[in-house]
Amino acid sequence: MKKSMTFLLAAAVAMFAGCGQEETVEKQPEVTVEKTAEELKEDAVAEKMEHMTVEEKVGQMLMMDFRKNPDDSGMTVLSEDVAKKIADYHLGGVILFAENLDTAEQTKKLVADMQKAADMPLLIGIDEEGGMVSRLDKSQIPHTSIPNAKDMNGDTAQAETAGKEIGSVLSELGINVDFAPIADIHTNPENTVIGDRAYGTDAQTVADMASAFAKGLESEGVSATAKHFPGHGDTGTDSHDGMAVSEHDLQRLQEVEFVPFHRLADEGIDLMMVGHITMPNVTDDGLPASLSKEAIDLLRDELDYDGIVITDAMNMGAIVDYYPDGEAAVKAVEAGVDIVLMPADLDDAYNSLCEAVQTGEISENRLDESVERILSLKYDKGMLVP
């Protein structure tokens, strides 16, 4: 009985105290912490990646060209076979060539149909430098003719205008990545692959001009790509035909060849294209930069670049003459490349990468680093729906 009375008394006291608290304590307003734009992007990308398979992640790291139909005609209308490849390989991007372009309306439809075929929005790229490297010049698409980089004579206003004009046309067509500007310095008169495509023969002029072109391009919503790291302007061989070599030591590269790339890295350019160029006096692995971890580490650490690293076309002689397609793709990803451009054999590259992840040769964390960069760019372009 005594225990029961004690319990009832305690309960009454608690109720009284509770009532008093309700009368004296004011409700605190709810505090809403708004996320920053960067946090919202990180959340959106993480949410997408959480539900992606290894195969889907590998596909995001591949960008393919589909130039021709089986009858050798240009593929200006999306074929069922190519639509199936885009979907089955979960491709992250497609690069267009002159064979894909006819009229503006035709190109818009081709791009739109490619996007419909993809399970995640595609990066659609093109080599449009103006001058001697212009896919638009071979089409009926209205555009302003852009002179060779050399002929701009260091006029940064002209370079920016050129980038803006090209960007305007590409954006209208649905093309969101341009593999330009050239950041190579034409210091070797014997060089046959760069030549008049370069903005000049000294580092500062090239840095200023490439920066201006990229600014114009990006003002129209098209991503710019600096190429070809570590510098293709003083090589004696065209990497389309065989292995190109840069004989310079690291100090020379830092003082000359790296200067334009460093400038563009500082300015946050979306992509950097790594060439099939060996650096025997800088790296010890004997590999072209596109397959060399030592070279990619220079780009990441020396130039402090954290954007997307993409290879030059992997169907070029500098690669296919020396490495099987699957092996080359695996080496590129192991080296730290984010996007493997135009492997000669898509099936071999894709399956070799998937197998390398399954066996542990490439970790899924290594894939995630690249896929996060790729999806972050797609988010910035409004291509990822939360």
RASULUR-V85229 format. One record per helix or strand of 2 or more residues. SS is the DSSP state (A for helix, B for strand). FROM is the first residue (numbers start at 1). TO is the last residue. If there is no record, write none. Layout:
ss,from,to
SS,FROM,TO
SS,FROM,TO
//
This chain:
ss,from,to
A,2,24
A,37,50
A,54,60
B,62,65
A,80,88
B,93,96
A,98,100
A,104,117
B,123,126
B,128,130
B,133,134
A,136,138
A,149,152
A,156,173
B,177,178
A,195,197
A,203,218
B,225,229
B,244,245
A,250,255
A,257,266
B,271,274
B,277,278
A,289,291
A,293,302
B,308,311
A,317,320
A,325,335
B,339,341
A,346,358
A,364,380
//
